[in-house]
Amino acid sequence: MLHAPIDNNTVVQFDPWRLLGIPGGAILPDGFNKPVQFNLFDRVDPIIQRGHEDIALERAAWAQAAAADAGQPPRRRQRRHKPNTHGSSTVFSSSSVRCWFI
């Protein structure tokens, strides 16, 4: 399937019978056969604009961090070990790969 551009005033129309997979001859309420139409650009443009804002904010944060580091390479974050709160400790035997919980 070929992709179509989403320009201003791009109108999408759905056939309710095909969209919902309703078999022919089904009894439906009045007005159901009217196709559903909406302007796709009005729905998609706000999402696109939010994406551009997120990218701009991310780039600004990277630039600010680079300026704060004065050209130094990025530092690696230190790993923090959680304290042992269970009251047990692990003992490793040098002669085997087993461990015991005390």
Order of alpha helices (4+ residues) and beta strands (2+ residues): beta-alpha-beta-alpha-beta-beta
